[in-house]
Amino acid sequence: MLRKHWTALLAGAALSFSVTAASAAELTIFWAEWDPANYLQELVNEYTAETGVTVTVETTPWTDFQTKAFTEFNAHGDAYDMVVGDSQWLGAGSTGGHYVDLTDFFNQHKLTDVMAPATVKYYAEYPGNSGKYWAIPLEGDAAGWAYRKDWFEDPKEKEAFKAKYGYDLGVPENYDQLRDIAEFFYRPDEKKYGIAIYTDNSYDAMAMGIESAVFSYGGDLGDYSTYKVDGIINSPENVKAVEMYKALYGFTPPNWGKTFFQEDNQAITEDLAAMSMNFFAFFPALDNPAVNPHAAQTGYFANPKGPTGEQHAALGGQGISVITYSQNKEEAMKFLEWFIRDDVQQKWADLGGYTCSQAVLKSDAFRNATPYNEAFYQSMFMVKDFWAVPEYAELLTQMNNRIYPYVVGGEGTAKEALDGLAADWNATFKKYGRM
């Protein structure tokens, strides 16, 4: 009966969720365990104050977030009313019947104009260019970089760098400069190293690092409309990008073969590396002197350009979706109406959440609010993402299995690794009838 009522509601000419309608006493949002989830709980406490509806942000460690979420989805459980799911989940969440179709809501509120274009494309829409939406962009994120300003600005270092490389030491404008700087500061005898990058192959860490290079080198993962991968994932551009990533790995601290956000932040806080890759969501810790003794000397920059001037970054972040099996879908929709308000988006940004609102992102107030917001703003208008198809997890595992042995283990060549990956993905797409 409830499902029939909900279907009829969505099919109406206009969606209206008045505050006088019967309300659920509580809503549960499921997300991974990290600082943005804590910020979200602070934000939704204001919704509770306004409406009397208690909203709980339930979290679980990143390592079992995907497993726990899809176990509940596949069991058609109603433990969660909403989930802040990874962008790659859109295909599985929508085609599996787990996510409520939010297309009417999206169009009614003109969210394609309100939210940054990349967040609409990658956090909300599936299939690509279909005009079907399954999530509201919530937490924008992208791969970026932190660096030690005091190392870069030391007059002796600047002089030595200029003498060796023939140009001034500064924030790298392209990957070649990124590599030069990493090499310059690589000093194992002093226990100082050039760079920290993602190498963990258990989920999407290393894949995100590789993607940032691939996209900036003018490459891509495949043709998202035809699922063709041969000649694309193993293109000459991608070969060079993966070779560059392996070269950067050569300038990392010891035992850097299984690293993600925690280790890459530690590379800065523990005085190990000149530069460190990380998602912007993890940079607030580096701006906190209680966590980072070098906070005042830490700067930030967007992912640099590739050889031809293209500049992209791997997309992180998530959208919030309403779960089909929730018993509180009407109240969840009311919550989303509240969340997308301009004043709420500003509060979300003020608390430390990475808003996807174009108006907030473009404002001087936001761009100057922290040392890293300007680089984040730049990044959110140039991000690209991984496959969002239902079989994304298989594709990700295959990518890790091919790339990791080359980058970290030194096995074979980049071309061999990417040729193998092309064969793997081709077989996977054929298995699922996509080509």
Secondary structure, DSSP 4 states (H G I P E B T S, - for coil): -HHHHHHHHHHSSS----TTS---SEEEEEEESSHHHHHHHHHHHHHHHHHS-EEEEEEE-HHHHHHHHHHHHHTT--S-SEEEEEGGGHHHHHHTT-B---HHHHHHTTHHHHB-HHHIIIIIBSSTTS--B--EEEEEEEEEEEEEHHHHH-HHHHHHHHHHHSS--SS-SBHHHHHHHHHHT-BGGGTBEEEE-----SSSHHHHHHHHHHHHTT--S--TTT---TTTTTSHHHHHHHHHHHHHHTTSPTT-SS--HHHHHHHHHTT-EEEEEEEGGGSGGGG-TTT-TTGGGEEEEEPPB-TTS---EEEEEEEEEEBTT-S-HHHHHHHHHHHTSHHHHHHHHHHT----BHHHHHSHHHHTSSSSHHHHHHHTTSEE----STTHHHHHHHHHHHHHHHHTT--S-HHHHHHHHHHHHHHHHHHTT--
